[in-house]
Amino acid sequence: MPVVIKAIPSPMKPNAKQIIVFVVAILAVGFAVYWGTRGDGEVKLKHRVLLVDVTTGELFEADTSERPVILPGTHPDRKENVLLRATKDDATGEWFVRERDRPYVGDLGVDPKAIEPETGKVLTPSDKVRRYVPGKQ
């Protein structure tokens, strides 16, 4: 006896609302792919870190394009490990040791005369920022 295959009728036919949702989803995926792949693909990062000497308040800008800064940084003149990351409050113009680095102030083995250890505020910041190249001290 020959086998007859009959098409099974679909229990649901898509209505207009389902078609619109499907088309919008396809367009959204297409837009996401376009948006994610456009451009030259190069990530542009700032290759600098601001540092402060916790004993004098002297400010440094470290170039990290070729070498990373290892904290605490070594002062280029005195060869002491007294440099921690700093940030400037744009609203007040005051300099602070970054909150993440404050716990290390007590481990430096120096008197942190230039900062308030609790708040990290730099009490005597230098007027100009010196250039600092990690590993070239």
Summary of the structure (lengths in Angstrom):
residues: 137
radius of gyration: 29.8
end to end distance: 93.7
largest distance: 101.0
contacts: 301
relative contact order: 0.18
helix: 23%
strand: 23%
